[in-house]
Amino acid sequence: MIKETIFKENHVSSLRVLSFIFNALAELKNDPVCKRCSTFAGSIDTAKEFFIDFERSIKRNSDLPGDFRKLLFDIYAILAELNTFGNLVEQKTMGKCQLPDDICFARAILEMYRNCEVGNIHMRKEKGEEVKYEQ
């Protein structure tokens, strides 16, 4: 029972982070510069890969609490509309993104995900848990 509770807690934590990531990417889709950027498109593809890995892991235990199940369904809704089209180019290279060189919203979103997942994995390992779901 303890392992099952920990398993669910880990999935809930990952789901919260993924929900944030996809909501942030959905907002960037409306940005006039980011939506034309190849880096944004690559970030969407990477986030989808993260989600597919997560989704595979919860197939084994789909007993998420109701509020968190809603987060999952909200991600599905965002995925249905989160597409990129056309010839996308890196906007910084084209001189169209006026953010400082070391700032990219799309990359920052994925970096936040990676930081949260790495922190979650380290905390679980420190508790002596076996970690099977890693990015």
Secondary structure, DSSP 8 states (H G I E B T S, - for coil): -HHHHHHHHHHHHHHHHHHHHHHHHHHHTTSTTGGG-HHHHHHHHHHHHHHHHHHHHHHT-----HHHHHHHHHHHHHHHH----S----TTTTT---S-TT--HHHHHHHHHHHHHHHHHHHHHHTT-------
